[in-house]
Amino acid sequence: MSGTDQAPPGVDPHVPSPARLYDLYLGGKDNFAADRAAARRLRQDLPELEDAAWANRGFLQRAVRFLATRGVRQFLDIGAGLPTQNNTHQVAGAVQTGTRVVYVDNDPTVLTHARALLQPPDAARPGGTGPRTTVLTGDLREPESILGDVIGRDALDLDEPVALLLVAVTHFIPDEENPWDLVRRLLKALAPGSHLVLSAATRDHQSPRALQAIEEVYSKATANVHLRTRDEIGRFFSGLEMVPPYPGAEAAVTYAGQWGAEDPEAADSDGSRWSYCGVARLP
């Protein structure tokens, strides 16, 4: 889309999209002039913008790999975003055979590209051992609808453990819509031994100029951002068994770049500190 700005049906190219912005931060090309202008505005006060996006993306990949090595074969990725390199099914499939991944999003651009690029390979069709992927239209605000589609499509077996991936998505839900309850309702439907993988943007320790820039950009986008504190993000894991983010660390939320990093101290960058994250097991 970059350079042509020809929008698919249902997409307004003049309004920035969080999914396209995130893809742009990661070096993607599925964006419009409005997205590029928004990113330029953010970079004026957030020079670590791309680093923050990559820290978050790296957390997702490390968490998926960690769970796959421990036998998890089912992944429900809500707010999956635009396809890029090393997507969830590729990371999990490199570790486990017979993995099943459901990608859920409500952004028309994401759905168009996901359905074109994330279709299962021949090996993943019935009887195969490769990753089996399903792309669903869904919104975190409607957890029962998502679960109903997953069951109706026989996309996952909810009687077996599932990794629920909510990476950089809950911060698009305002407090008045109670994102903590939305996550709880999803977890309630999952089997014991399932895991929650979650990251969310934070306002902790950020400069007023950076916070103002984020508000300025995302208030004009298709979804606004609601930055939260460490304690508020930690509430998503209430009642779950937290996984220590790295050897010797407290079993609690940490910065995105540090979770699962080979050198957590070196990974503690300014960009990493824009998101808290965690992985927790459903008892």
Number of C-alpha atoms within 10 A of each C-alpha: 13 13 10 9 15 13 15 12 9 9 13 16 17 13 16 25 25 21 24 22 24 22 19 20 17 18 13 16 13 20 25 24 17 18 25 17 12 21 21 13 15 23 14 13 17 22 14 17 20 18 20 24 25 19 24 28 20 19 27 26 17 17 24 27 21 17 22 22 14 11 14 23 25 27 27 25 21 25 24 25 25 23 20 13 9 13 17 26 25 19 20 31 22 15 19 22 17 19 24 27 26 22 25 24 23 17 22 17 21 22 23 14 14 22 16 11 12 18 14 17 12 13 13 18 14 9 9 13 16 23 28 26 23 21 22 20 17 21 16 22 16 12 19 16 14 21 20 11 15 20 13 10 11 11 20 25 14 17 11 14 21 26 27 23 25 21 25 23 21 28 20 20 19 13 12 6 10 12 19 17 13 18 20 15 15 17 20 10 13 20 16 16 15 22 26 26 23 28 29 28 27 22 17 14 9 13 11 11 13 17 16 12 18 21 17 15 19 21 13 13 19 14 15 19 21 18 23 19 15 19 10 13 24 19 11 21 23 12 12 15 17 19 17 18 24 16 11 7 12 12 16 17 25 24 28 33 32 25 30 21 18 11 12 17 10 10 19 18 18 17 22 24 25 25 29 28 27 27 29 26 18 20 11
